[in-house]
């Protein structure tokens, strides 16, 4: 290879060549070469014109070009590095390529206008407050969207961004609890108005669609709250919807069971310990929504809408057992009577009932002497 080309392109090679006697063929050794193929390509690119470098990078693709950039930055090939940066700034990257490029730029601290342009694709000057406001706008836009298909698509998108298990979690600001609660309360109030309209007129399909839409919005918001561990107060709000429960009793099963989907999701989350409400909130939810859940369980089994009826049973049973025994008594007796009349159309709390019975009446009795 031409020592002049190597010296002109690489500060590292220039230093090694300067240590050798002039005019003689010299051998140089470079340590810590992890990928010989990439190193060879990097050296060969020193002998290309700028246009030729770009063409070869286009053939390599982004992933390989980042490998070559790392080697070039390590041996200080300044002219080639500039070409690599210009190429990488102009093309799309996958998320994996983005992470690798971030690492290379951070490792070598490349101070160049082209590097700054790449960094501008990584970094935003937006403040955390701006991000919170944007999250609020996205949530409100979705809950007010009337078209089912785009609404569902956007729900999936925004939930994926906001959830704590998201790939964006490490850069995610804390979600604004008040904004989520305001959106949830707005949906609940809209639900009450729709049921009021239904009780005073025969609105038919538009009413059913409106109720279904608001329930889906509430479930979507509730899932985000559960994920962020901020759902406790919303459970308390739902447990105080006496007006909604009163209208539930007179509504068509086709409409009213939608409300029990919300309640069922809350019971599942509480039964799994994902929502840890105070005793008053738990008792309020059971007192307000236990009978509607008994009424609607058959519909929940047939029209699941993503809700597992067995999980609802388990969640309700576990939640009932967290109440004081004095409050459990009337609830389990009501369930027993209901189940004796309706059978499989009613949730089966057999396991929870046995635990309640043992705790209530068999304390201190030798378990070996009890009937099974």
C-alpha positions as CSV (number, residue, x, y, z in Angstrom):
1,X,0.0,0.0,0.0
2,X,1.1,3.6,-0.6
3,X,2.5,5.1,2.6
4,X,1.7,8.5,1.3
5,X,-2.0,7.7,1.0
6,X,-2.1,6.0,4.4
7,X,-0.3,9.0,6.0
8,X,-2.5,11.5,4.3
9,X,-5.7,9.8,5.4
10,X,-5.0,8.4,8.9
11,X,-3.3,10.2,11.8
12,X,-2.7,6.8,13.4
13,X,-0.9,5.4,10.3
14,X,1.0,8.7,9.8
15,X,2.4,8.3,13.3
16,X,3.4,4.6,12.7
17,X,5.0,5.4,9.3
18,X,6.9,8.4,10.8
19,X,8.7,5.9,13.1
20,X,10.1,3.9,10.2
21,X,13.1,4.7,8.1
22,X,12.2,6.8,5.0
23,X,12.4,5.2,1.6
24,X,12.2,1.6,2.8
25,X,9.3,-0.8,2.6
26,X,8.0,-1.1,6.1
27,X,5.6,-3.5,7.9
28,X,3.1,-2.1,10.4
29,X,1.1,-4.0,12.9
30,X,-2.2,-2.7,14.3
31,X,-3.4,-4.3,17.5
32,X,-7.0,-5.0,18.7
33,X,-8.6,-5.6,15.3
34,X,-11.9,-7.3,16.1
35,X,-13.2,-7.7,12.6
36,X,-10.5,-8.1,9.9
37,X,-13.0,-7.8,7.0
38,X,-14.3,-4.4,8.2
39,X,-10.8,-3.2,8.9
40,X,-9.7,-4.2,5.4
41,X,-12.7,-2.4,3.8
42,X,-11.9,0.7,5.9
43,X,-8.3,0.8,4.6
44,X,-9.4,0.2,1.0
45,X,-11.8,3.1,1.2
46,X,-8.8,5.5,1.9
47,X,-7.9,5.0,-1.8
48,X,-11.3,6.0,-3.1
49,X,-12.5,9.4,-4.1
50,X,-15.3,10.9,-2.0
51,X,-18.0,10.0,-4.6
52,X,-16.6,6.4,-4.7
53,X,-16.8,6.2,-0.9
54,X,-20.5,7.1,-0.9
55,X,-21.2,4.5,-3.7
56,X,-19.5,1.8,-1.8
57,X,-21.3,2.7,1.4
58,X,-24.6,2.5,-0.4
59,X,-23.7,-1.0,-1.5
60,X,-22.7,-1.9,2.1
61,X,-25.8,-0.7,3.8
62,X,-26.3,1.1,7.0
63,X,-25.3,-1.7,9.4
64,X,-22.0,-2.3,7.8
65,X,-21.3,1.4,7.3
66,X,-21.6,1.9,11.1
67,X,-19.0,-0.8,11.5
68,X,-16.7,0.9,9.1
69,X,-17.3,4.3,10.7
70,X,-16.2,2.8,14.1
71,X,-12.9,1.5,12.7
72,X,-12.3,4.7,10.7
73,X,-12.9,6.9,13.8
74,X,-10.5,4.6,15.8
75,X,-7.6,5.0,13.3
76,X,-8.6,8.7,12.7
77,X,-9.4,8.6,9.0
78,X,-10.9,12.1,9.0
79,X,-11.8,12.4,5.3
80,X,-13.6,9.1,5.2
81,X,-15.3,9.7,8.5
82,X,-16.9,12.8,7.0
83,X,-18.2,10.8,4.1
84,X,-19.5,8.1,6.3
85,X,-21.4,10.7,8.5
86,X,-22.9,12.4,5.5
87,X,-24.1,9.1,4.2
88,X,-25.6,7.9,7.5
89,X,-27.3,11.3,8.1
90,X,-29.1,11.0,4.8
91,X,-30.5,7.4,5.2
92,X,-33.2,5.8,7.5
93,X,-32.0,3.6,10.4
94,X,-33.6,0.7,12.2
95,X,-33.8,1.0,16.0
96,X,-30.9,-1.4,16.4
97,X,-28.8,0.6,14.0
98,X,-29.7,3.8,15.8
99,X,-28.5,2.4,19.1
100,X,-25.2,1.3,17.5
101,X,-24.7,4.7,15.9
102,X,-25.4,6.4,19.3
103,X,-22.7,4.3,20.9
104,X,-20.1,5.0,18.2
105,X,-20.7,8.8,18.3
106,X,-20.6,8.8,22.1
107,X,-17.4,6.6,22.2
108,X,-15.4,8.8,19.7
109,X,-17.0,12.2,20.4
110,X,-16.9,13.1,16.7
111,X,-16.9,16.9,16.5
112,X,-18.2,17.6,13.0
113,X,-21.2,19.4,11.5
114,X,-22.3,16.1,9.9
115,X,-22.2,14.5,13.4
116,X,-24.2,17.3,14.8
117,X,-26.9,16.7,12.1
118,X,-27.0,13.0,13.1
119,X,-27.3,14.0,16.8
120,X,-30.2,16.3,15.9
121,X,-32.1,13.1,14.9
122,X,-31.4,11.7,18.3
123,X,-31.9,14.6,20.6
124,X,-34.9,16.9,21.0
125,X,-35.0,20.3,22.7
126,X,-38.5,19.6,23.8
127,X,-38.9,19.8,27.6
128,X,-40.6,17.1,29.8
129,X,-43.5,19.5,30.3
130,X,-44.0,19.6,26.5
131,X,-44.0,15.8,26.4
132,X,-46.6,15.7,29.1
133,X,-48.8,18.2,27.2
134,X,-48.4,16.1,24.0
135,X,-49.4,12.9,25.9
136,X,-52.5,14.8,27.2
137,X,-53.4,15.9,23.6
138,X,-53.0,12.4,22.3
139,X,-55.2,10.9,25.0
140,X,-58.0,13.5,24.5
141,X,-57.8,13.2,20.7
142,X,-58.4,9.4,21.0
143,X,-61.2,9.6,23.5
144,X,-63.0,12.1,21.4
145,X,-62.5,10.2,18.1
146,X,-65.8,8.8,16.7
147,X,-64.4,6.6,13.9
148,X,-63.8,3.0,15.3
149,X,-60.9,1.8,13.1
150,X,-58.5,4.8,13.4
151,X,-59.4,5.1,17.1
152,X,-58.5,1.5,17.8
153,X,-55.3,1.9,15.8
154,X,-54.3,5.0,17.7
155,X,-55.1,3.4,21.0
156,X,-52.7,0.6,20.3
157,X,-50.0,3.1,19.2
158,X,-50.4,5.4,22.2
159,X,-50.7,2.7,24.8
160,X,-47.6,1.1,23.5
161,X,-45.7,4.4,23.9
162,X,-47.1,5.2,27.3
163,X,-46.9,1.8,29.0
164,X,-44.1,1.3,31.4
165,X,-42.9,-1.9,29.7
166,X,-42.4,0.0,26.5
167,X,-39.1,0.1,24.7
168,X,-39.3,3.9,25.3
169,X,-39.5,3.5,29.1
170,X,-36.0,4.7,29.9
171,X,-36.8,8.0,28.1
172,X,-40.4,8.3,29.3
173,X,-41.4,11.0,31.7
174,X,-43.8,10.2,34.5
175,X,-47.4,10.2,33.1
176,X,-49.6,13.0,34.4
177,X,-52.1,11.3,36.6
178,X,-54.5,14.3,36.7
179,X,-54.8,14.4,32.9
180,X,-55.6,10.7,32.7
181,X,-58.1,11.0,35.5
182,X,-59.8,14.0,33.8
183,X,-60.1,12.0,30.5
184,X,-61.5,9.0,32.5
185,X,-64.0,11.2,34.4
186,X,-65.1,12.8,31.1
187,X,-65.8,9.3,29.6
188,X,-67.8,8.2,32.7
189,X,-69.9,11.4,32.6
190,X,-70.5,10.8,28.9
191,X,-71.6,7.3,29.7
192,X,-74.1,8.6,32.2
193,X,-75.5,11.0,29.7
194,X,-75.9,8.3,27.1
195,X,-77.8,6.0,29.5
196,X,-80.0,8.9,30.4
197,X,-80.7,9.4,26.7
198,X,-81.5,5.7,26.4
199,X,-83.9,5.8,29.3
200,X,-85.9,8.7,27.8
201,X,-85.9,7.7,24.1
202,X,-85.4,4.7,21.8
203,X,-82.2,5.8,20.2
204,X,-81.3,2.3,19.0
205,X,-78.0,1.5,17.3
206,X,-76.4,5.0,17.7
207,X,-76.9,4.8,21.4
208,X,-75.4,1.3,21.6
209,X,-72.4,2.4,19.6
210,X,-71.9,5.5,21.7
211,X,-72.0,3.5,25.0
212,X,-69.6,0.9,23.5
213,X,-67.2,3.6,22.4
214,X,-67.1,5.2,25.8
215,X,-66.7,1.9,27.6
216,X,-63.8,1.1,25.3
217,X,-62.2,4.5,26.1
218,X,-62.6,3.8,29.8
219,X,-61.0,0.4,29.5
220,X,-58.1,1.8,27.5
221,X,-57.5,4.5,30.1
222,X,-57.9,2.1,33.0
223,X,-55.3,-0.3,31.5
224,X,-52.8,2.6,31.2
225,X,-53.6,3.5,34.9
226,X,-53.1,-0.1,36.0
227,X,-49.8,-0.2,34.2
228,X,-48.6,3.0,35.9
229,X,-50.0,1.9,39.3
230,X,-52.3,4.9,39.6
231,X,-55.7,3.2,39.2
232,X,-56.8,3.2,42.8
233,X,-58.7,6.5,42.9
234,X,-60.4,5.7,39.6
235,X,-61.7,2.5,41.1
236,X,-63.1,4.7,43.9
237,X,-64.8,7.0,41.3
238,X,-66.3,4.0,39.6
239,X,-67.6,2.6,42.9
240,X,-69.6,5.8,43.5
241,X,-71.6,5.7,40.2
242,X,-74.9,5.1,41.9
243,X,-76.9,6.8,39.1
244,X,-75.2,4.6,36.5
245,X,-76.0,1.5,38.5
246,X,-79.7,2.5,38.9
247,X,-80.0,3.0,35.1
248,X,-78.1,-0.3,34.6
249,X,-81.0,-2.3,36.1
250,X,-83.5,-0.9,33.6
251,X,-81.3,-1.1,30.5
252,X,-81.2,-3.8,27.9
253,X,-78.7,-6.6,28.7
254,X,-77.1,-5.9,25.3
255,X,-76.2,-2.5,26.5
256,X,-75.7,-2.8,30.3
257,X,-73.2,-5.6,30.2
258,X,-70.7,-3.2,28.7
259,X,-70.5,-1.5,32.2
260,X,-69.7,-4.9,33.8
261,X,-66.6,-5.2,31.4
262,X,-65.1,-2.2,33.2
263,X,-66.0,-3.6,36.6
264,X,-64.7,-7.0,35.7
265,X,-61.3,-5.5,34.6
266,X,-61.1,-3.8,38.0
267,X,-61.8,-7.0,39.9
268,X,-59.2,-8.9,37.9
269,X,-56.6,-6.2,38.6
270,X,-57.4,-6.1,42.3
271,X,-57.5,-9.9,42.6
272,X,-54.0,-10.1,41.1
273,X,-52.7,-7.3,43.4
274,X,-52.1,-4.9,40.6
275,X,-54.5,-2.3,42.0
276,X,-54.3,-1.9,45.8
277,X,-57.3,0.1,46.9
278,X,-58.2,1.0,50.5
279,X,-60.8,-1.0,52.3
280,X,-63.5,1.7,51.8
281,X,-62.9,1.8,48.0
282,X,-63.0,-2.0,47.7
283,X,-66.2,-2.2,49.8
284,X,-67.7,0.6,47.7
285,X,-67.0,-1.2,44.5
286,X,-68.5,-4.5,45.7
287,X,-71.5,-2.7,47.3
288,X,-72.3,-0.8,44.1
289,X,-71.4,-3.3,41.3
290,X,-71.7,-6.8,42.8
291,X,-75.4,-7.3,41.8
292,X,-74.9,-5.9,38.2
293,X,-72.0,-8.3,37.8
294,X,-74.3,-11.2,38.8
295,X,-76.9,-10.0,36.3
296,X,-74.4,-9.6,33.5
297,X,-72.1,-12.6,34.0
298,X,-73.8,-14.7,31.4
299,X,-73.3,-12.0,28.8
300,X,-69.7,-11.5,29.8
301,X,-69.2,-15.2,29.1
302,X,-70.8,-15.0,25.6
303,X,-69.6,-11.5,24.6
304,X,-66.1,-11.5,26.1
305,X,-64.6,-8.4,24.3
306,X,-61.1,-9.5,25.5
307,X,-62.3,-10.3,29.1
308,X,-61.7,-13.8,30.4
309,X,-64.8,-14.8,32.5
310,X,-62.7,-17.3,34.6
311,X,-60.3,-14.5,35.5
312,X,-63.3,-12.3,36.4
313,X,-64.5,-15.1,38.8
314,X,-61.1,-15.5,40.3
315,X,-60.6,-11.7,40.7
316,X,-64.0,-11.1,42.3
317,X,-63.6,-14.0,44.7
318,X,-60.1,-12.8,45.8
319,X,-61.4,-9.2,46.2
320,X,-64.4,-10.4,48.3
321,X,-62.0,-12.2,50.6
322,X,-60.2,-8.9,51.3
323,X,-63.3,-7.4,52.9
324,X,-64.0,-7.7,56.6
325,X,-65.8,-10.9,57.4
326,X,-68.9,-9.0,58.5
327,X,-69.1,-7.5,55.0
328,X,-68.4,-10.8,53.3
329,X,-71.4,-12.5,54.9
330,X,-74.3,-10.8,53.0
331,X,-72.3,-10.9,49.7
332,X,-71.6,-14.6,49.8
333,X,-75.2,-15.3,50.9
334,X,-76.5,-13.3,48.0
335,X,-74.2,-15.1,45.6
336,X,-75.3,-18.5,47.0
337,X,-79.0,-17.7,46.4
338,X,-78.3,-16.3,43.0
339,X,-76.1,-19.3,41.9
340,X,-78.8,-21.8,43.1
341,X,-81.3,-20.1,40.7
342,X,-79.1,-19.3,37.7
343,X,-76.2,-21.8,37.7
344,X,-73.6,-21.2,35.0
345,X,-75.1,-17.8,34.2
346,X,-73.6,-16.7,37.5
347,X,-70.0,-16.6,38.5
348,X,-68.8,-19.6,40.5
349,X,-67.2,-18.5,43.8
350,X,-67.1,-22.0,45.3
351,X,-63.4,-21.7,46.3
352,X,-63.8,-18.3,47.8
353,X,-67.0,-19.4,49.6
354,X,-65.2,-22.3,51.2
355,X,-62.5,-20.0,52.5
356,X,-65.0,-17.6,53.8
357,X,-66.9,-20.4,55.5
358,X,-63.8,-21.8,57.1
359,X,-62.7,-18.4,58.4
360,X,-66.2,-17.6,59.7
361,X,-67.3,-20.8,61.3
362,X,-64.5,-23.3,61.6
363,X,-61.8,-21.4,63.5
364,X,-60.2,-23.6,66.1
365,X,-61.8,-26.8,64.6
366,X,-59.4,-29.6,63.7
367,X,-59.4,-29.6,59.9
368,X,-59.2,-33.4,59.9
369,X,-62.6,-33.7,61.5
370,X,-64.4,-31.5,58.9
371,X,-66.3,-32.8,55.9
372,X,-64.8,-32.4,52.4
